[in-house]
Amino acid sequence: MSRLIYRTELGIFAACLALGTLLFFTVYQTRPVQAGKEEDKVQAWQTTADLSTHLAPQANKTFTTGSGSDATKITVDENQQYQQMDGFGASFTDSSAWLVSSKMDTKQRDTLMKNLFDAHQGIGLNFLRQPMGASDLTRPAPEVGEYSYDDMPQGQTDPNLDHFSIDHDTSYIIPVLQQALKENKDIKIMASPWSAPGWMKSSGSMEGGTLNSSAYTAYANYFVKFIQAYQAQGLPIYAVTPQNEPLYVPSGYPGMSFPAKDETTFIRDYLGPAMVSNGLSTKILGYDHNWDQPGYPTTILSDPGTTPYATGTAWHCYGGSVSAQTPIHNAYPDKDTYETDCSGGQWEGSNGFANTMDLLIGTTRNWSKSVVRWGMALDPDGKPNLGTGAACTQCRGIVTVDQTNGTVTYNGDYYGLGQASKFVQPGAYRVASSSGLNGIKDVAFKNADGSKVLVTYNSSSDPQTFDVQWGDKWFADTLPAGAATTFKWTGKQSTNNHSALNRTGWTTSTSATPASTDNSAANVLDDDYTTHWSSTENQTNGQWFQIDMGSTQTFSQMTLDAGSDGDYPHGYQVSVSDDGANWSNPVASGNGSAQQPLSISFAPQTARYIRIVQTGSADSKWSIYEMNVYP
């Protein structure tokens, strides 16, 4: 699916405010004011919707012992860990690398590279998705045009790859990548081709067609030679995908149809074995396309022959919902998840900050180890690009570089990524954090040094006040409409407030018919706050929702994340059971509240089943986004 079709997928937000480098430096040379006990300090950095404030240090917060106020609550549990993060970034396409290399003087370029990749002076980007050959963001002919690493005259082939060469990349792409690695040694490089060389394809061109069956061996060796050539330049390739957007065949720029069964064959019988026989440890990620076709990665991962080779799935944002990542993870939990392409552009009608925050939080809460935008740098007109067909003529880079004088504008995409990339270290684990709701979105991480990072974003049009609960401590904050704040603190979570029970193997049932197949009761246990269970009927006395924990557990608290538009339980009773048939007298009851999440405490219980019975009534459905149970 082309990016142009996606112009309105992520919404329209505030107009872009161009910001200069001078203000950027002023922000980054400032640090939050220190106050209070060291173990209770919480540092904070904020970016507002219009970018007038960007990654600006805020006054320190202070943890207070207790259970918080009546505000919306985000509960962070560092003891419940999920995926390890690989990084955040974008792509130094041919266009991006050329702008940085050729349209900026040495001082301008050095400053930009530090701002992109140095975590102290800049935002510490550490994941680069690099095109293998031409993409839509390539300088047009006659300067460059469509190219691969083994182009041959029409009608000629090169099955032994005797003419393979990365000479095109050595003039400006490779030097820019080398400089990036000097600024940040933790950078991981992923590579994806937009097309195989034309002589390998049914179309005989870089555009359209499919990979000839006779070329599978040569194409696998093409990847091997690319990886080896880049390694020789000091650029290790961390991962590859066999094809960018294999289900979309563009006109006017390189592309290739690669059906799921064919990509499976290629990985299983050609690319994987070629990697192994050449001693390469580069990861192979399948698919590299939109959320709306999860059957494609399922085809790859369900084939036993790909198991030794395919290490995960790469996803794009241009169709479907981010929640598609989680079922694939759940079906293949030993395979990794990556979001690898989501461009900003003129179709957003904004500076890109809001869309980047949605992308960052949505993808990581759905198991992604990376958050990747598209072009690293473009000029104010979205150039250079191939400029024909459906090329990305309206794309926006992470930064905008003026071709006339080399000045840089740091876009909302930059500051959105920075709300995480500056603070979340490579190898950090995502940890549990409940959704604040009322427009507050969040995701939390734990770094290797023990520090915690909580990224919050107010997607609503009004300021929102919320609490952050961590163990037996909490603090409060208020976020302006459209703003994001990142909080960072150290210390160890108190054992006075235990982690939620592990929900693996738990099942659900309900007396109410789900509103649709998308509202399955199982959604309350999937750790995805974008999915939920919802009843068909309005709330009435006697409706119930039940969980089976699979074995007897001891517990004294539960939390229900419900909606904020009246679909929380307006009255409830909680009962427990050992067999699912004989139920105790209510161990807790209440009237419900729009306060989220709803926390229900009671005397310690030992049982296998828990049932929440609706005792209220309302002219609204009953919804649950997530349910957790605590010792």
Summary of the structure (lengths in Angstrom):
residues: 631
radius of gyration: 25.6
end to end distance: 47.2
largest distance: 82.1
contacts: 2313
relative contact order: 0.14
helix: 23%
strand: 30%
